[in-house]
Amino acid sequence: MSIQMTHRTSAETGITPTAPVFPDVPESAITRVQTTIIDWFEAAARPLPWRAEGTSAWAVLVSEIMSQQTPVSRVAPRWSEWLERWPTPADLAAAPTAEVLQRWDRLGYPRRALRLQEAARVIADDHDNQVPDTAAALETLPGIGSYTAAAVASFAHGERTTVLDTNVRRVLVRVFAGRDRPTVSPSRRETVWAERFVPATDHVAWNAGVMEFGALVCTARSPKCEDCPLADICAWNLAGRPASAAKPKTQKWAGTDRQLRGAIMDVLKAAHAEAAEAGNRSTSVVERSSVVPGSSAVEKAANATTGRASAATDAIAVDLFTAPTAELDDERLGTLGPTTSAKLTTMRDLSADADRISRLIADLVTDGLAHRSGDRLSLPR
Ligand code: SF4
């Protein structure tokens, strides 16, 4: 069986595409693909921790937010730690934001952590600490988009929804529309088209299965067509796997603002951790002093008696981020804990100019990811 598609010619461009953008698909083909994916998933699904029986809706929501733009191998350990620390929305809602960012660790895009905490506060305050059980209600929460709402409603509550992430969309356009990849984001038309492929029963297995299939078999760069159970019906495979005219842009990391923001955040997180370890996270000693850290009489006395660890503070002088590196002598770096000092050196090795660093620091403060008090910068209070 193969999927038949209607050919047409664009009046505007004169180009004859291989198929309509979202073609009609015969019921028999839909049933075959559904059955194949669901059977494949039953046999091949990875034992991800949030798929275990009895996982709470809150835990599913956390897994979905963490898994956006982060590989599941990096998410799994963080997810377990988070759920141990904050087992319900109310627990996360009450947590210090600095600790939330700290524990987000290296998952990237830390604004997700802030949005998750905002959503937790709304769930705790307005929903009796229970994650809403419909996609429509979930979408009213801060930071929850249509994809996450559909996924949580399906995987946590069994609602029949259409879960459309990049993996799902890629599988659908390859198999049913004969194209190698979807557009940047789904249109209303695509969403309506995809709804038809969600079975009336087994819709949770379909949603999870087609996602997993896109992650493991029908991948963006190296689809395993030779071993694919849909190879005989997949429109893109049968057409000889033609590449799209426009290649997707690959995201650079080195030299980007994102890299530099991450490096600044790493300094603040290290400072927070070392200050907490030294029992010195209060703002008392350093923030009362407007002079160079380590130079106040109080600090000098403290350092003399307890050594370097006592100098650790979670509030870092902004000019340590922006001053010419030649001015960062051992005495100034010695006011920081050893990990903070190493992170600062790494960040300064990126060789960004002071104006750019100042701009990114201002952005971090605006985004709620950092707190500035006078000439000091720390994680949010
Ligand atoms: S044949 Fe290739 S492109 Fe088609 S569904 Fe299978 S892996 Fe994806």
Residues whose N, C-alpha, C, O or C-beta is under 5 A from the ligand:
A	BS01	SF4	R174 V217 C218 P223 K224 C225 C228 L230 A231 C234 N237
